[in-house]
Amino acid sequence: MSLFGFISLGASLLSGASQKKASKSAAAAAQKAGEFNATIIERDIDLLERQRQIFNQNFAVQAQRSRTAFERDVQGAVRAGFGFAGIDISQGSPMQILRENAREFQYEQDVAEFNREIANMQISDQQESARLNAELSRMEGGAQAAGLRAQGTASLISSIGQAAQIGREYKLFGG
């Protein structure tokens, strides 16, 4: 038995074990990075929900203010104008004008509501996209971790094979 044979055998096994340990650490780091990225992406989901709430609150306030302004400024001006002229506003042209104004106002409100629904749908789409990106990040981290662990296992198996070959060459195993 040669000293060089034992040293080669030991070095081969030590190299495999070291590569296995390094790959295990790299796998843990890859898994952690994937999770960290997913957490950052999921933060966007919460921010989008806050955006939705603020948008909807502003819409409700604006709709109420629009109704008040419409009644006060538009319809009130029609009533005041006809009333000042001494025209009965309970029927005829003044009522037609008030109704036409009301229909136009309702159309504007319907358009605003439709736009609000579209904005909410876009926010929901962005949230789903962020959820999927977070899931993908976790999967990528897991896949990378699995690949690194497999590399470490392959290195360890290879070094054991090399050590066995060295042992046979130097007849270290009773041979």
C-alpha positions as CSV (number, residue, x, y, z in Angstrom):
1,M,0.0,0.0,0.0
2,S,1.3,3.3,-1.0
3,L,1.0,6.6,0.9
4,F,0.2,8.3,-2.4
5,G,-2.7,5.9,-2.9
6,F,-4.2,6.7,0.5
7,I,-3.8,10.4,-0.1
8,S,-5.4,10.2,-3.5
9,L,-8.2,8.1,-2.1
10,G,-8.8,10.6,0.8
11,A,-8.6,13.6,-1.5
12,S,-11.1,12.2,-3.9
13,L,-13.6,11.4,-1.1
14,L,-13.0,14.8,0.5
15,S,-13.5,16.6,-2.8
16,G,-16.8,14.8,-3.4
17,A,-18.0,15.6,0.2
18,S,-17.0,19.2,-0.2
19,Q,-18.8,19.6,-3.5
20,K,-21.9,17.9,-2.0
21,K,-21.8,20.4,0.9
22,A,-21.3,23.4,-1.4
23,S,-24.2,22.3,-3.6
24,K,-26.4,21.9,-0.6
25,S,-25.6,25.5,0.5
26,A,-26.1,26.8,-3.0
27,A,-29.5,25.0,-3.2
28,A,-30.6,26.6,0.1
29,A,-29.5,30.0,-1.2
30,A,-31.5,29.5,-4.5
31,Q,-34.6,28.4,-2.6
32,K,-34.2,31.5,-0.3
33,A,-33.8,33.8,-3.2
34,G,-36.9,32.4,-5.0
35,E,-38.9,32.9,-1.8
36,F,-37.6,36.4,-1.3
37,N,-38.5,37.4,-4.9
38,A,-41.9,35.9,-4.4
39,T,-42.5,37.9,-1.3
40,I,-41.5,41.1,-3.1
41,I,-43.9,40.3,-5.9
42,E,-46.7,39.5,-3.4
43,R,-46.2,42.9,-1.9
44,D,-47.4,44.4,-5.2
45,I,-50.7,42.5,-4.8
46,D,-51.3,44.4,-1.5
47,L,-50.3,47.7,-3.0
48,L,-52.7,47.1,-5.9
49,E,-55.5,46.3,-3.5
50,R,-54.8,49.6,-1.7
51,Q,-54.9,51.4,-5.1
52,R,-58.3,49.8,-5.8
53,Q,-59.7,51.0,-2.4
54,I,-58.4,54.5,-2.9
55,F,-59.7,54.6,-6.5
56,N,-63.2,53.4,-5.4
57,Q,-63.4,55.8,-2.5
58,N,-62.4,58.7,-4.7
59,F,-65.0,57.5,-7.3
60,A,-67.8,57.5,-4.6
61,V,-66.9,60.9,-3.4
62,Q,-66.7,62.3,-6.9
63,A,-70.1,60.7,-7.8
64,Q,-71.7,62.3,-4.8
65,R,-70.2,65.7,-5.5
66,S,-71.3,65.4,-9.2
67,R,-74.9,64.7,-8.2
68,T,-74.9,67.7,-5.8
69,A,-73.3,70.0,-8.4
70,F,-75.7,68.8,-11.1
71,E,-78.8,69.4,-8.9
72,R,-77.5,72.8,-7.7
73,D,-75.8,74.2,-10.8
74,V,-77.6,72.7,-13.8
75,Q,-81.1,71.8,-12.7
76,G,-81.2,74.7,-10.2
77,A,-80.3,77.2,-13.0
78,V,-83.1,75.8,-15.2
79,R,-85.7,76.1,-12.4
80,A,-84.5,79.6,-11.5
81,G,-84.5,80.8,-15.1
82,F,-87.9,79.6,-15.9
83,G,-89.3,80.6,-12.4
84,F,-87.8,84.1,-12.7
85,A,-89.6,84.5,-16.1
86,G,-92.8,83.4,-14.4
87,I,-93.1,80.1,-16.4
88,D,-94.7,77.1,-14.7
89,I,-92.0,74.6,-14.4
90,S,-94.2,71.6,-13.5
91,Q,-94.9,70.8,-17.1
92,G,-94.0,71.4,-20.8
93,S,-90.7,72.7,-22.0
94,P,-89.1,73.3,-18.6
95,M,-89.8,69.7,-17.6
96,Q,-88.4,68.4,-20.9
97,I,-85.2,70.4,-20.4
98,L,-84.9,69.1,-16.8
99,R,-85.4,65.5,-18.0
100,E,-83.0,65.9,-20.8
101,N,-80.4,67.3,-18.4
102,A,-81.1,64.4,-16.1
103,R,-80.6,61.8,-18.9
104,E,-77.4,63.4,-20.0
105,F,-76.2,63.4,-16.4
106,Q,-77.2,59.8,-16.0
107,Y,-75.3,58.9,-19.1
108,E,-72.1,60.5,-17.8
109,Q,-72.5,58.7,-14.5
110,D,-73.0,55.4,-16.3
111,V,-69.8,56.0,-18.4
112,A,-67.9,56.9,-15.2
113,E,-69.2,53.7,-13.5
114,F,-68.2,51.6,-16.6
115,N,-64.7,53.2,-16.5
116,R,-64.5,52.4,-12.8
117,E,-65.4,48.7,-13.4
118,I,-62.7,48.5,-16.2
119,A,-60.1,50.0,-13.8
120,N,-61.0,47.5,-11.1
121,M,-60.8,44.7,-13.7
122,Q,-57.3,45.9,-14.7
123,I,-56.2,45.9,-11.1
124,S,-57.5,42.4,-10.6
125,D,-55.6,41.3,-13.7
126,Q,-52.4,42.9,-12.3
127,Q,-53.0,41.2,-9.0
128,E,-53.4,37.8,-10.7
129,S,-50.3,38.4,-12.8
130,A,-48.3,39.2,-9.6
131,R,-49.6,36.1,-7.9
132,L,-48.5,33.9,-10.8
133,N,-45.1,35.6,-10.9
134,A,-44.7,34.9,-7.2
135,E,-45.6,31.3,-7.8
136,L,-43.2,31.1,-10.7
137,S,-40.4,32.6,-8.6
138,R,-40.9,29.9,-6.0
139,M,-41.0,27.2,-8.6
140,E,-37.8,28.5,-10.2
141,G,-36.1,28.7,-6.8
142,G,-37.2,25.1,-6.1
143,A,-36.1,23.8,-9.5
144,Q,-32.7,25.5,-9.2
145,A,-32.3,24.2,-5.7
146,A,-33.1,20.6,-6.9
147,G,-30.7,20.9,-9.7
148,L,-27.9,22.1,-7.4
149,R,-28.6,19.2,-4.9
150,A,-28.5,16.8,-7.8
151,Q,-25.2,18.2,-8.9
152,G,-23.8,17.7,-5.4
153,T,-25.0,14.1,-5.3
154,A,-23.6,13.4,-8.7
155,S,-20.2,14.9,-7.6
156,L,-20.2,12.7,-4.4
157,I,-21.1,9.6,-6.4
158,S,-18.4,10.4,-8.9
159,S,-15.8,10.9,-6.2
160,I,-16.7,7.7,-4.6
161,G,-16.2,6.0,-8.0
162,Q,-12.9,7.7,-8.4
163,A,-11.9,6.6,-4.9
164,A,-12.8,3.0,-5.7
165,Q,-10.7,3.2,-8.9
166,I,-7.8,4.6,-7.0
167,G,-8.2,1.9,-4.4
168,R,-8.1,-0.8,-7.1
169,E,-5.1,0.8,-8.8
170,Y,-3.1,0.9,-5.6
171,K,-4.5,-2.4,-4.3
172,L,-5.7,-0.7,-1.2
173,F,-8.7,-3.0,-0.7
174,G,-7.1,-6.4,0.0
175,G,-6.5,-7.4,-3.5
